[in-house]
């Protein structure tokens, strides 16, 4: 799909803008205040307003974990740099680097950055996401951020990429890995009229992209072989597209 959008830039730009709009939507506060098991079907329909809560989860993590002496966030495989651009608008103390193996994505992403954030966001091409890390990462990186990258990756490739980041974590106990991605609810976790919407999404993802949406348990099983010393904490948010954020480090 992404290769096709690269060959048809006018369609790719429309898709990028649509996905960007989706990620910025939020649920009305009156719906969020209602206990989830009591929301009626109409309220659940309104969750379509908030299709991707990943940015909200990322922002909330940074609110709970103010940066100490380090202020650099590296977005791995960030394509257009959605997560970094969103954070830069609210976190003036942080600097950002997007590392991606597609120059077309980087050029497109860089062209969308506003003048107030341009000086703090670097878009850097890397031949492979699995390559060795720059030595200076151990002294500068606060967070490696991976947003909506692994949803269509095989488990072994995701594990391999996470393992390439371990040298920095071993040298710098303060560095974290944040993974924000989609999660599929377990069977009977929601009332039938809600669960069917998630299963419809699962089937759509399978037919369009030949991938399976992972459950929370499957995500944790994916992280387990990365490194025995890795500690993982999770924060979950449900909407029309459920998202989870996993923070990995030695002492998260």
Backbone as CSV, one residue per row, in Angstrom:
resi,resn,N_x,N_y,N_z,CA_x,CA_y,CA_z,C_x,C_y,C_z
1,UNK,0.819,-1.203,0.000,0.000,0.000,0.000,0.860,1.264,0.000
2,UNK,1.890,1.284,0.880,2.737,2.469,0.976,3.547,2.679,-0.304
3,UNK,3.964,1.569,-0.918,4.706,1.692,-2.174,3.819,2.289,-3.268
4,UNK,2.537,1.883,-3.278,1.607,2.417,-4.272,1.416,3.916,-4.056
5,UNK,1.290,4.347,-2.812,1.140,5.770,-2.529,2.393,6.549,-2.938
6,UNK,3.557,5.908,-2.815,4.786,6.573,-3.242,4.768,6.810,-4.750
7,UNK,4.242,5.839,-5.497,4.175,5.981,-6.961,3.055,6.917,-7.403
8,UNK,2.105,7.194,-6.522,0.990,8.096,-6.837,0.929,9.172,-5.742
9,UNK,1.840,10.133,-5.780,1.982,11.088,-4.670,0.729,11.891,-4.368
10,UNK,-0.109,12.160,-5.360,-1.314,12.938,-5.084,-2.271,12.140,-4.202
11,UNK,-2.346,10.830,-4.425,-3.165,9.971,-3.564,-2.486,9.769,-2.216
12,UNK,-1.169,9.629,-2.234,-0.434,9.458,-0.983,-0.589,10.645,-0.056
13,UNK,-0.596,11.859,-0.631,-0.760,13.054,0.193,-2.159,13.101,0.798
14,UNK,-3.170,12.695,0.030,-4.534,12.662,0.560,-4.641,11.647,1.702
15,UNK,-4.014,10.471,1.517,-4.035,9.449,2.563,-3.314,9.947,3.809
16,UNK,-2.169,10.609,3.630,-1.410,11.115,4.770,-2.240,12.124,5.552
17,UNK,-2.910,13.053,4.834,-3.707,14.063,5.515,-4.906,13.446,6.231
18,UNK,-5.507,12.414,5.634,-6.630,11.736,6.267,-6.199,11.053,7.556
19,UNK,-5.067,10.352,7.526,-4.588,9.668,8.717,-4.167,10.667,9.785
20,UNK,-3.614,11.785,9.362,-3.232,12.816,10.326,-4.462,13.373,11.029
21,UNK,-5.532,13.592,10.269,-6.769,14.078,10.866,-7.361,13.088,11.845
22,UNK,-7.293,11.814,11.503,-7.793,10.769,12.385,-7.068,10.797,13.717
23,UNK,-5.743,10.941,13.674,-4.955,10.863,14.902,-5.193,12.049,15.821
24,UNK,-5.720,13.155,15.296,-5.925,14.350,16.117,-7.307,14.395,16.763
25,UNK,-8.207,13.495,16.359,-9.572,13.546,16.885,-9.625,13.063,18.325
26,UNK,-10.603,13.576,19.065,-10.782,13.202,20.470,-12.256,12.925,20.751
27,UNK,-12.484,12.101,21.771,-13.848,11.841,22.198,-14.417,13.029,22.962
28,UNK,-15.716,13.271,22.845,-16.339,14.304,23.670,-16.201,13.946,25.142
29,UNK,-15.911,14.915,26.022,-15.714,14.619,27.443,-16.931,13.998,28.096
30,UNK,-18.152,14.337,27.626,-19.338,13.764,28.263,-19.422,12.255,28.037
31,UNK,-18.835,11.766,26.939,-18.813,10.327,26.692,-17.753,9.663,27.556
32,UNK,-16.593,10.304,27.687,-15.510,9.727,28.476,-15.892,9.590,29.941
33,UNK,-16.820,10.416,30.429,-17.196,10.380,31.839,-18.159,9.235,32.165
34,UNK,-18.732,8.614,31.145,-19.683,7.531,31.370,-18.927,6.223,31.518
35,UNK,-19.193,5.407,32.559,-18.523,4.112,32.693,-18.687,3.286,31.426
36,UNK,-17.604,2.634,31.026,-17.576,2.004,29.704,-18.660,0.955,29.533
37,UNK,-18.993,0.209,30.577,-19.994,-0.842,30.442,-21.407,-0.284,30.350
38,UNK,-21.588,1.011,30.676,-22.919,1.599,30.658,-23.180,2.436,29.410
39,UNK,-22.156,2.641,28.593,-22.377,3.472,27.404,-23.277,2.715,26.421
40,UNK,-24.261,3.402,25.908,-25.165,2.729,24.986,-24.553,2.669,23.594
41,UNK,-25.272,2.047,22.662,-24.719,1.836,21.322,-24.435,3.154,20.620
42,UNK,-25.269,4.169,20.869,-25.016,5.462,20.232,-23.714,6.067,20.726
43,UNK,-23.474,5.941,22.032,-22.217,6.456,22.578,-21.038,5.729,21.971
44,UNK,-21.179,4.437,21.776,-20.087,3.698,21.166,-19.878,4.130,19.719
45,UNK,-20.970,4.463,19.030,-20.811,4.952,17.660,-19.992,6.230,17.654
46,UNK,-20.133,7.030,18.690,-19.395,8.281,18.747,-17.895,8.069,18.904
47,UNK,-17.491,6.850,19.312,-16.054,6.609,19.432,-15.375,6.662,18.078
48,UNK,-16.133,6.612,17.018,-15.533,6.772,15.699,-14.877,8.134,15.543
49,UNK,-15.297,9.089,16.408,-14.674,10.414,16.371,-13.196,10.316,16.742
50,UNK,-12.867,9.372,17.615,-11.486,9.238,18.094,-10.907,7.926,17.597
51,UNK,-10.497,7.869,16.350,-10.066,6.617,15.746,-8.712,6.152,16.247
52,UNK,-7.820,7.048,16.561,-6.471,6.653,16.936,-6.023,7.441,18.152
53,UNK,-6.059,6.816,19.329,-5.672,7.531,20.548,-4.179,7.485,20.827
54,UNK,-3.366,7.047,19.852,-1.928,6.875,20.106,-1.268,8.165,20.567
55,UNK,-1.562,9.280,19.898,-0.927,10.544,20.287,-1.280,10.934,21.713
56,UNK,-2.546,10.712,22.109,-2.946,11.041,23.479,-2.170,10.214,24.497
57,UNK,-1.946,8.938,24.184,-1.187,8.076,25.087,0.265,8.534,25.183
58,UNK,0.838,8.912,24.053,2.230,9.374,24.045,2.367,10.660,24.848
59,UNK,1.463,11.609,24.617,1.513,12.864,25.364,1.353,12.617,26.862
60,UNK,0.454,11.710,27.214,0.222,11.416,28.632,1.471,10.816,29.272
61,UNK,2.191,9.974,28.535,3.418,9.385,29.094,4.439,10.479,29.399
62,UNK,4.602,11.418,28.486,5.570,12.496,28.726,5.118,13.411,29.863
63,UNK,3.802,13.551,30.049,3.312,14.328,31.192,3.675,13.647,32.504
64,UNK,3.561,12.322,32.525,3.867,11.578,33.745,5.367,11.410,33.981
65,UNK,6.150,11.553,32.912,7.591,11.312,33.014,8.363,12.511,32.458
66,UNK,8.392,13.618,33.183,9.115,14.797,32.692,10.576,14.463,32.467
67,UNK,11.153,14.950,31.361,12.541,14.608,31.038,13.519,15.114,32.080
68,UNK,14.505,14.279,32.437,15.548,14.727,33.359,16.583,15.576,32.616
69,UNK,17.817,15.106,32.516,18.843,15.894,31.852,18.848,15.691,30.337
70,UNK,18.155,14.665,29.840,18.137,14.408,28.396,16.860,14.943,27.775
71,UNK,16.957,15.387,26.541,15.783,15.990,25.910,15.587,15.536,24.463
72,UNK,16.290,14.486,24.023,16.194,14.077,22.625,15.286,12.864,22.474
73,UNK,14.346,12.968,21.533,13.439,11.871,21.197,13.762,11.424,19.773
74,UNK,14.012,10.127,19.611,14.292,9.574,18.285,13.111,8.713,17.868
75,UNK,12.445,9.103,16.787,11.311,8.338,16.267,11.836,7.371,15.209
76,UNK,11.737,6.090,15.509,12.278,5.057,14.635,11.235,4.662,13.590
77,UNK,11.635,4.692,12.308,10.696,4.346,11.245,9.525,5.285,11.191
78,UNK,9.765,6.550,11.528,8.671,7.499,11.717,7.993,8.000,10.465
79,UNK,8.473,7.587,9.282,7.874,8.005,8.027,7.701,9.529,7.982
80,UNK,6.472,10.035,8.189,6.230,11.478,8.134,6.539,12.183,9.446
81,UNK,6.905,11.442,10.477,7.212,12.058,11.765,5.995,12.543,12.517
82,UNK,4.859,11.851,12.364,3.617,12.288,13.005,3.778,12.487,14.506
83,UNK,4.367,11.485,15.175,4.472,11.567,16.635,5.371,12.724,17.059
84,UNK,6.497,12.890,16.374,7.438,13.951,16.735,6.848,15.331,16.491
85,UNK,6.185,15.501,15.359,5.594,16.805,15.043,4.524,17.159,16.080
86,UNK,3.710,16.175,16.459,2.668,16.419,17.454,3.270,16.791,18.811
87,UNK,4.335,16.090,19.212,4.981,16.389,20.490,5.675,17.742,20.470
88,UNK,6.303,18.071,19.342,7.052,19.323,19.255,6.155,20.531,19.469
89,UNK,4.882,20.397,19.098,3.961,21.511,19.260,3.679,21.817,20.737
90,UNK,3.876,20.823,21.622,3.521,20.999,23.032,4.715,20.875,23.982
91,UNK,5.820,20.328,23.517,6.979,20.086,24.375,8.172,20.891,23.862
92,UNK,8.240,22.145,24.276,9.257,23.051,23.745,10.667,22.676,24.165
93,UNK,10.805,21.923,25.261,12.142,21.570,25.738,12.756,20.411,24.962
94,UNK,11.944,19.649,24.232,12.435,18.443,23.572,12.906,18.731,22.153
95,UNK,13.913,17.972,21.728,14.332,17.967,20.321,14.040,16.589,19.752
96,UNK,13.923,16.497,18.425,13.434,15.274,17.797,14.269,14.912,16.577
97,UNK,14.389,13.608,16.368,15.018,13.088,15.152,14.160,11.954,14.624
98,UNK,13.784,12.047,13.364,13.054,10.966,12.706,14.044,10.185,11.856
99,UNK,14.149,8.893,12.114,15.009,8.017,11.328,14.133,7.082,10.508
100,UNK,14.309,7.141,9.200,13.448,6.374,8.301,14.270,5.893,7.120
101,UNK,13.887,4.744,6.562,14.613,4.198,5.416,13.955,4.564,4.084
102,UNK,13.089,5.569,4.090,12.468,6.067,2.862,12.699,7.573,2.750
103,UNK,13.463,7.987,1.760,13.707,9.415,1.575,12.438,10.149,1.141
104,UNK,11.561,9.452,0.410,10.312,10.079,-0.027,9.444,10.442,1.178
105,UNK,9.318,9.519,2.125,8.553,9.804,3.340,9.156,10.989,4.093
106,UNK,10.475,10.983,4.215,11.139,12.044,4.976,10.927,13.408,4.327
107,UNK,11.078,13.466,3.005,10.872,14.743,2.309,9.453,15.249,2.504
108,UNK,8.488,14.329,2.386,7.095,14.727,2.555,6.829,15.193,3.983
109,UNK,7.373,14.451,4.957,7.169,14.826,6.349,7.795,16.164,6.690
110,UNK,9.005,16.388,6.206,9.702,17.638,6.512,8.966,18.844,5.940
111,UNK,8.316,18.636,4.807,7.604,19.755,4.185,6.362,20.167,4.965
112,UNK,5.911,19.314,5.893,4.700,19.608,6.658,4.978,20.246,8.015
113,UNK,6.238,20.398,8.382,6.578,20.927,9.700,6.459,22.451,9.695
114,UNK,5.791,22.973,10.699,5.635,24.421,10.799,6.927,25.117,11.166
115,UNK,7.060,26.385,10.851,8.308,27.121,11.103,8.692,27.171,12.576
116,UNK,7.718,27.126,13.472,8.025,27.216,14.897,8.698,25.954,15.430
117,UNK,8.575,24.827,14.697,9.163,23.559,15.163,10.331,23.083,14.319
118,UNK,10.564,23.718,13.173,11.554,23.217,12.212,12.937,23.056,12.817
119,UNK,13.347,23.972,13.649,14.710,23.933,14.187,14.910,22.781,15.159
120,UNK,13.817,22.201,15.668,13.943,21.147,16.687,13.656,19.754,16.150
121,UNK,13.369,19.623,14.851,13.046,18.311,14.275,13.985,18.030,13.107
122,UNK,14.740,16.946,13.202,15.649,16.531,12.136,15.094,15.279,11.460
123,UNK,15.075,15.283,10.134,14.629,14.130,9.356,15.856,13.490,8.714
124,UNK,16.224,12.295,9.183,17.464,11.659,8.732,17.195,10.310,8.088
125,UNK,17.779,10.144,6.914,17.660,8.881,6.188,18.663,7.874,6.728
126,UNK,18.187,6.626,6.934,19.073,5.521,7.299,18.842,4.401,6.296
127,UNK,19.902,3.764,5.786,19.723,2.700,4.792,18.901,1.531,5.330
128,UNK,19.009,1.267,6.630,18.262,0.184,7.252,17.946,0.540,8.694
129,UNK,16.726,0.235,9.122,16.358,0.466,10.513,17.075,-0.492,11.458
130,UNK,17.648,-1.535,10.898,18.329,-2.538,11.713,19.829,-2.282,11.824
131,UNK,20.286,-1.179,11.281,21.709,-0.868,11.319,22.170,-0.449,12.705
132,UNK,23.492,-0.358,12.899,24.024,0.053,14.205,23.621,1.485,14.557
133,UNK,23.469,1.736,15.832,23.069,3.061,16.310,24.268,4.002,16.340
134,UNK,24.033,5.295,16.155,25.120,6.266,16.339,25.657,6.198,17.767
135,UNK,26.957,6.218,17.951,27.528,6.110,19.310,27.020,7.174,20.269
136,UNK,26.705,8.364,19.737,26.270,9.460,20.621,24.887,9.225,21.215
137,UNK,24.140,8.246,20.705,22.820,7.965,21.274,22.900,7.676,22.771
138,UNK,23.946,6.991,23.185,24.076,6.617,24.593,24.161,7.829,25.515
139,UNK,24.570,8.974,24.972,24.719,10.182,25.787,23.582,11.181,25.610
140,UNK,22.726,10.972,24.603,21.762,12.022,24.273,20.299,11.596,24.259
141,UNK,20.001,10.322,23.986,18.618,9.912,23.711,17.843,9.659,25.002
142,UNK,16.723,10.338,25.121,15.797,10.114,26.220,14.834,8.978,25.895
143,UNK,14.285,9.000,24.674,13.265,8.024,24.276,13.476,7.625,22.820
144,UNK,13.381,6.320,22.565,13.172,5.806,21.214,11.671,5.586,21.065
145,UNK,11.068,6.266,20.102,9.619,6.243,19.930,9.266,5.469,18.659
146,UNK,8.401,4.473,18.804,7.974,3.649,17.664,6.455,3.685,17.627
147,UNK,5.912,4.461,16.700,4.460,4.685,16.655,3.861,4.039,15.412
148,UNK,2.910,3.136,15.630,2.162,2.487,14.538,3.080,1.925,13.449
149,UNK,4.128,1.253,13.873,5.067,0.652,12.929,4.938,-0.864,12.884
150,UNK,4.730,-1.484,14.032,4.797,-2.941,14.124,3.504,-3.651,13.752
151,UNK,2.411,-2.917,13.550,1.113,-3.570,13.346,1.108,-4.506,12.146
152,UNK,1.924,-4.218,11.123,1.973,-5.112,9.963,3.344,-5.766,9.802
153,UNK,4.086,-5.868,10.902,5.383,-6.544,10.901,5.238,-7.931,11.511
154,UNK,6.064,-8.860,11.030,6.170,-10.165,11.672,6.827,-10.002,13.041
155,UNK,6.489,-10.878,13.978,7.030,-10.782,15.328,8.552,-10.768,15.325
156,UNK,9.153,-11.651,14.541,10.613,-11.751,14.571,11.295,-10.476,14.086
157,UNK,10.668,-9.765,13.134,11.257,-8.502,12.671,11.127,-7.415,13.738
158,UNK,9.978,-7.390,14.424,9.799,-6.409,15.500,10.798,-6.658,16.628
159,UNK,10.993,-7.930,16.992,11.963,-8.266,18.039,13.362,-7.852,17.613
160,UNK,13.681,-8.111,16.366,15.023,-7.762,15.865,15.268,-6.262,15.937
161,UNK,14.269,-5.460,15.561,14.449,-4.004,15.618,14.616,-3.538,17.061
162,UNK,13.801,-4.053,17.965,13.920,-3.659,19.368,15.282,-4.037,19.928
163,UNK,15.814,-5.167,19.485,17.124,-5.590,19.987,18.250,-4.692,19.486
164,UNK,18.052,-4.037,18.339,19.082,-3.102,17.871,19.190,-1.881,18.779
165,UNK,18.146,-1.610,19.571,18.151,-0.445,20.460,18.746,-0.759,21.835
166,UNK,18.962,-2.020,22.120,19.421,-2.411,23.448,20.776,-1.832,23.847
167,UNK,21.754,-1.683,22.932,23.035,-1.121,23.370,22.894,0.235,24.071
168,UNK,21.985,1.081,23.580,21.783,2.376,24.242,21.169,2.187,25.619
169,UNK,20.185,1.300,25.737,19.540,1.081,27.033,20.526,0.516,28.047
170,UNK,21.438,-0.331,27.589,22.417,-0.899,28.515,23.412,0.159,28.983
171,UNK,23.733,1.094,28.097,24.695,2.143,28.465,24.026,3.296,29.190
172,UNK,22.713,3.429,29.020,21.997,4.571,29.592,20.718,4.095,30.265
173,UNK,20.727,3.857,31.568,19.538,3.390,32.274,18.349,4.343,32.185
174,UNK,18.589,5.616,31.869,17.490,6.582,31.801,16.721,6.511,30.481
175,UNK,17.277,5.863,29.467,16.641,5.814,28.148,15.495,4.811,28.137
176,UNK,14.420,5.166,27.433,13.248,4.301,27.313,12.916,4.041,25.841
177,UNK,12.206,2.936,25.637,11.591,2.654,24.336,10.078,2.764,24.517
178,UNK,9.445,3.614,23.723,7.985,3.725,23.730,7.442,3.136,22.439
179,UNK,6.557,2.168,22.570,5.899,1.565,21.407,4.409,1.862,21.518
180,UNK,3.862,2.591,20.558,2.426,2.883,20.521,1.853,2.231,19.272
181,UNK,0.890,1.342,19.458,0.369,0.593,18.309,-1.032,0.100,18.620
182,UNK,-1.675,-0.471,17.611,-3.026,-0.965,17.769,-3.080,-2.271,18.535
183,UNK,-4.171,-2.485,19.240,-4.365,-3.726,19.987,-5.803,-4.179,19.797
184,UNK,-5.982,-5.485,19.661,-7.312,-6.048,19.478,-7.821,-6.577,20.814
185,UNK,-9.064,-6.297,21.185,-9.567,-6.795,22.469,-9.720,-8.309,22.460
186,UNK,-9.609,-8.902,23.623,-9.849,-10.340,23.756,-11.332,-10.628,23.589
187,UNK,-11.645,-11.876,23.317,-13.041,-12.277,23.138,-13.845,-11.974,24.397
188,UNK,-15.048,-11.415,24.201,-16.005,-11.110,25.271,-15.522,-10.013,26.217
189,UNK,-14.529,-9.246,25.795,-14.075,-8.137,26.627,-15.063,-6.982,26.593
190,UNK,-15.857,-6.892,25.503,-16.858,-5.852,25.348,-18.203,-6.497,25.040
191,UNK,-19.312,-5.740,25.211,-20.618,-6.271,24.813,-20.617,-6.648,23.328
192,UNK,-21.473,-7.578,22.926,-21.450,-8.085,21.541,-21.541,-6.999,20.478
193,UNK,-22.407,-5.974,20.710,-22.573,-4.962,19.673,-21.318,-4.097,19.518
194,UNK,-20.458,-4.075,20.537,-19.190,-3.347,20.435,-18.105,-4.258,19.864
195,UNK,-18.083,-5.483,20.363,-17.042,-6.408,19.899,-17.111,-6.632,18.396
196,UNK,-18.316,-6.658,17.840,-18.442,-6.912,16.410,-17.756,-5.818,15.585
197,UNK,-17.738,-4.594,16.104,-17.057,-3.510,15.396,-15.548,-3.748,15.364
198,UNK,-14.998,-4.212,16.498,-13.564,-4.515,16.525,-13.243,-5.696,15.622
199,UNK,-14.113,-6.722,15.608,-13.844,-7.882,14.743,-13.936,-7.493,13.271
200,UNK,-14.820,-6.557,12.962,-14.903,-6.068,11.583,-13.592,-5.395,11.191
201,UNK,-13.028,-4.634,12.137,-11.732,-4.005,11.869,-10.639,-5.048,11.693
202,UNK,-10.677,-6.085,12.533,-9.673,-7.141,12.423,-9.728,-7.807,11.052
203,UNK,-10.931,-8.096,10.578,-11.092,-8.748,9.277,-10.645,-7.811,8.159
204,UNK,-10.981,-6.523,8.290,-10.548,-5.554,7.275,-9.035,-5.482,7.202
205,UNK,-8.382,-5.452,8.356,-6.919,-5.414,8.376,-6.331,-6.663,7.741
206,UNK,-6.945,-7.805,8.009,-6.451,-9.055,7.457,-6.604,-9.087,5.938
207,UNK,-7.772,-8.643,5.432,-8.015,-8.721,3.995,-7.238,-7.660,3.222
208,UNK,-7.068,-6.476,3.806,-6.366,-5.394,3.102,-4.852,-5.515,3.193
209,UNK,-4.351,-6.013,4.332,-2.908,-5.972,4.573,-2.292,-7.334,4.880
210,UNK,-3.125,-8.386,4.958,-2.637,-9.732,5.251,-1.909,-9.786,6.591
211,UNK,-2.443,-9.085,7.587,-1.849,-9.092,8.919,-2.940,-9.328,9.964
212,UNK,-2.506,-9.783,11.135,-3.418,-10.049,12.242,-3.199,-9.013,13.339
213,UNK,-4.291,-8.401,13.796,-4.192,-7.475,14.911,-3.869,-8.253,16.192
214,UNK,-2.857,-7.804,16.935,-2.449,-8.513,18.142,-3.300,-8.089,19.343
215,UNK,-3.539,-9.044,20.230,-4.153,-8.738,21.511,-3.067,-8.241,22.460
216,UNK,-3.494,-7.753,23.634,-2.527,-7.309,24.636,-1.572,-8.448,25.014
217,UNK,-2.119,-9.647,25.206,-1.280,-10.790,25.572,-0.273,-11.109,24.469
218,UNK,-0.696,-10.983,23.220,0.212,-11.279,22.102,1.311,-10.226,21.993
219,UNK,0.983,-8.978,22.300,2.029,-7.947,22.315,3.058,-8.238,23.401
220,UNK,2.595,-8.600,24.576,3.531,-8.882,25.665,4.387,-10.103,25.341
221,UNK,3.795,-11.078,24.649,4.574,-12.250,24.230,5.625,-11.860,23.196
222,UNK,5.312,-10.865,22.362,6.293,-10.383,21.381,7.493,-9.752,22.085
223,UNK,7.229,-8.968,23.144,8.323,-8.268,23.826,9.195,-9.204,24.669
224,UNK,8.635,-10.333,25.088,9.338,-11.212,26.035,10.724,-11.644,25.565
225,UNK,10.919,-12.043,24.302,12.247,-12.512,23.896,13.246,-11.402,23.558
226,UNK,12.840,-10.135,23.654,13.759,-9.049,23.288,14.989,-9.076,24.195
227,UNK,14.746,-9.126,25.508,15.841,-9.196,26.471,15.254,-9.526,27.842
228,UNK,15.840,-10.486,28.564,15.288,-10.845,29.873,15.300,-9.689,30.871
229,UNK,16.226,-8.735,30.678,16.335,-7.629,31.630,15.366,-6.490,31.325
230,UNK,14.643,-6.584,30.218,13.748,-5.502,29.820,12.473,-5.540,30.652
231,UNK,12.146,-4.408,31.267,10.901,-4.262,32.012,9.889,-3.531,31.136
232,UNK,8.663,-4.038,31.076,7.642,-3.457,30.205,6.443,-3.037,31.032
233,UNK,5.994,-1.788,30.841,4.765,-1.290,31.444,3.830,-0.839,30.333
234,UNK,2.526,-0.975,30.564,1.567,-0.677,29.511,0.545,0.354,29.959
235,UNK,-0.017,1.049,28.975,-1.128,1.973,29.189,-2.063,1.827,28.006
236,UNK,-3.326,1.538,28.259,-4.263,1.159,27.209,-5.377,2.187,27.077
237,UNK,-5.767,2.448,25.823,-6.888,3.356,25.562,-7.740,2.744,24.461
238,UNK,-9.058,2.703,24.700,-9.965,2.115,23.709,-10.716,3.208,22.963
239,UNK,-10.825,3.008,21.656,-11.655,3.869,20.817,-12.040,3.024,19.618
240,UNK,-12.466,3.679,18.526,-12.785,2.892,17.338,-11.571,2.109,16.867
241,UNK,-10.367,2.658,17.073,-9.128,1.918,16.900,-8.445,1.890,18.251
242,UNK,-8.440,0.751,18.906,-7.776,0.654,20.199,-6.284,0.857,20.031
243,UNK,-5.670,1.501,20.995,-4.222,1.694,20.958,-3.644,1.413,22.324
244,UNK,-2.429,0.980,22.324,-1.725,0.705,23.560,-0.357,1.340,23.461
245,UNK,0.205,1.687,24.605,1.571,2.186,24.618,2.355,1.351,25.616
246,UNK,3.508,0.903,25.182,4.376,0.084,26.019,5.661,0.841,26.260
247,UNK,6.038,0.968,27.508,7.291,1.622,27.866,8.268,0.544,28.299
248,UNK,9.402,0.471,27.628,10.387,-0.557,27.945,11.695,0.077,28.393
249,UNK,12.280,-0.490,29.424,13.570,-0.017,29.919,13.998,-0.879,31.079
250,UNK,15.127,-0.533,31.669,15.607,-1.342,32.783,14.799,-1.113,34.045
251,UNK,14.327,0.116,34.232,13.571,0.430,35.451,12.423,1.379,35.114
252,UNK,11.557,0.968,34.184,10.455,1.851,33.819,9.386,1.873,34.900
